[in-house]
Amino acid sequence: MKLISWNVNGLRACVKKGFLDFLSAESPDIICLQETKMEPGQADFDLEGYLEYWNSAEKKGYSGTAVFTKQQPLTVRYGMGIAEHDHEGRLITLEYPSFFLVCCYTPNAQRGLTRLDYRMQWEDDLRRYLLRLDQEKPVVYCGDLNVAHREIDLKNAKSNQGNAGFTEQERAKLSQLLACGFVDSFRHFYPDLAGAYSWWSYQFNARSNNTGWRIDYIITSKRLISRASNPRILSDVLGSDHCPVSLELS
């Protein structure tokens, strides 16, 4: 089974930049999207062979997630069941026979860290949610998690210390999750690979210079990682300021 996750930074715009050609060429079994910035029905997509699940933000043109899947899930959940977190369309959970799939668009701490306190509450509540799922069956947790975990995960670590996405608090929350029995699948296979990024600013020719951050992840329950293979960061795929990330599960 091939799984892809991609922050498309506006799905309607991404479609105009080749999203459907990419979907056809890669033909993933499941593709998880973040920052869709739309509601179903606002655009006409030819997604033959895929079931569609959307969680759109109450605020128009903001945030939002979607999952397109060839495999019928047993159940689908939107949000984590906490009203404070569930109005921005940031979470979709699909249950399959042998695992849960969680598509997530993590809140950004924002410039000046104005949303860091909220981000910390989100992280704690989401970790508890993932652990409850993990008690039932293994979890695949993927999406734009808005944090570079280690210094190797961004180009300019020193100058970004304390900035949104690279604060000690955000990095510690991801460490805490991994310590609870989860694995960053890319780093499991490539622990020391530098220069592997999934997001680049639109400014200062950041993408052509590969001045990026790895903030898009596919994280699995530890007991699922033996079934994982071929983790990829598809940095040559354009259409967004993020690129897709991919993993295969047997």
N, C-alpha and C positions, 0 to 999 in steps of 0.2 A: 504494500500500500504506500503510495506516494502522497506526502502531506506538504503543502506549501502555505506559508504565511507571508502576508505583504501589507504594509501600510501604504495604501494607494494615494493618500492625500487628496481625496476627492475622486470618487470612482467615475463620475461622468467625464471629468477631465482625463483620467487615466485611459478610459475607453478610446478617447480621441487620439491617444498616444500609443495605441497598440495592445491594450490589455487583452482583447479577445483573441488576437493572433498569438499572444503569449500563452493564453489558456489552452488554445487548440494545440500548440506545439508541445507543451509540457504535459497536458492531459492528466493533471493530478487527480487522485481519487477524492481528495478533499482540499479545498483552498479556503483559508481563513483571511479575511480582510479587515483592516482597521482604518479608521478615519475615512469612512465612506462618504460622509457629509451629504447624505441624501436619504430619502425614504423609498421603499419599493414602489414602483409605478411611475417614478419621476423620469425614468429613462427606459427605453426598450432594448433589452439585451437578448441576444440569441445564445441561450445557455442550455442547449439541447443535451439531455442526459444528466443534468444536475438538478437536485432539489435545492431550493433557496431558503435560507433562514436569515432574517434581518432583525437587528436591534438598533433602531434609530433614536437619536437624542430628541428630547422634547424641543430643544432650541434648534431651529431650522438651519441647515447647512453647517452643522457642527458635529464633530466626533462621529460616533456610529461604528458598528461592526456588522459583518455579514459572514456567513459560511455557506459555500456552495459545495455540495457533496453528491457523489454518485451512489453512496450507500445510505439506505434509509436508516436513520437513527431510531433507537428504541424510545427515547424521550428527548425533549428539548426544553431547556430552561433559559430564561432571559434575566440577566442580572444575578445578584447573589442573595436576593431576598431581604435587602436592607435599603429602606427608602432613601436614605441619605446618598447612597451610591448608585441608585438604579434609574436615574432620570437622564443620564448622559449617554446611554446606549453602549456601554463599554464592555459588556460581557455576554457571551453566549456559551452555553454548555450543551454539548450533544453526547448522549449516552449510546455507546455501542456494546455489543456482547462482551468484549474483553477489556474495554477501557472507557474512560471519560475523555472527551476532547473539550478543552476550554480555550476559546478565542478571546483575547483580552487586549484592550487599548488602555494602558495605564495612564492616569492623570499626570500631566506635566507639573512639576513644582513651580514653574513660571519664573520669569525674570525677577530678580529680587527675592526669590524664594517665597513669594506671597502665598503660594498654595502648598508649601512644604508640610505644614501641620496636617492639612487634609490628606495629603499624600501618605503620611505616616499612618493615619487611621485606616485609609484604604488598604495599605499593605498588610496591616495586622488583621483586618477583617477578611481580606482575600486569602491570606495564609490559612486562617481557620477554616474557611470554605473549602480550600483545596485539600486540607487534611481530612475533613469530613468525607469528601469524595474518595480520597485515597483509602479510607477504611473499607469502602465497598469494593472498589476495583482500581487498578492502576490509572494514572492520569497523564495525559499529554496536554501541557499548558503552553500556549504559544501566542506570540503577538509582539506588538511594540510595547516593551516594558519601560521605556523612557529612562534607562539607566545603563551606563557603561560600568560593568562590574569591577573590572581590574584595570590597572594602568595600560596593560597591553590592548585593551578594548577601545582605545581612542588614540588619535594621533598626537595630540598636545595635552598630555595628562597634567603636567605641572601648571600650565597657564589656565587650565579649567578646574583646578581644585576649588571646591566650594560652589561651583556653578550648578545650576539645575541640571540634573542627570548625572552629576558626578560629585555629589555631596557625600560625606561620610555616612550620613543617615540613610540615604537611599541605597548606597552600596551595602551597608550593614543589613538592611532588610532583605536584600537578595541573598546575602550570605546566610541569613537566618533561615530562609526558605530552603536553600540547598542543604543545610544541616539537618533538616527535618525529613530527609529521605528522597530528595529530588536531585536531578542531574541536568546540568547545562550540556545538552547533547553535542553542540559544536566543540566546546572545550574538552569534553570527554575524549573526542577523537583527535583534536588538534590543540593540546594544552599550551603549546608555546608558539603558535603561529601568529606572527605580528602582521599588521597591515590588512587584516580582514575586517572590513567595516560594512555596515548596512544602511547608514544614513550619512548624508553630506549636506552641509548648508548650501543654499543656492548662491551664496555670496563668495567672492574671492576665488572663483574657479576651484572651489573645494573638491568637487568630484573629479575633475581632470587631474588634480594634484593628489588625489586620494587622501585628503585631509578629512577623515571621517570618524565616525563612532560606530561601535557595534552595540545597538540597543534593541535589536529584534532577535528574538530567541525562540527556540523550541526546547522546552524543558520537559523531562519525563520523570515519572516515578522511577526510583533506582532499580526496582525489580523489572522494569520494562526496557532498560537500556540494552540488555543483551539481544533484544529483538530489533534494535535500531541499526541503521547503516546509511552510508552515503550522505552525510550532512553537507549541505552546500549553501554558500552565500552567492547569489546570482548577481554579482556586481555589474555585469555587462547589460542587465535588463534595465531599460530606462522607462519613463512614464510617471515617475514620482521622485521625491527627494530621498525616499527609501528604496531599497531593492528587495526582492523576495528572498526568503530563506526556505530551505527544503530539508526534509528528512524522509527516509523510507523505513517502514516497519514491516517485519515479516509476520 
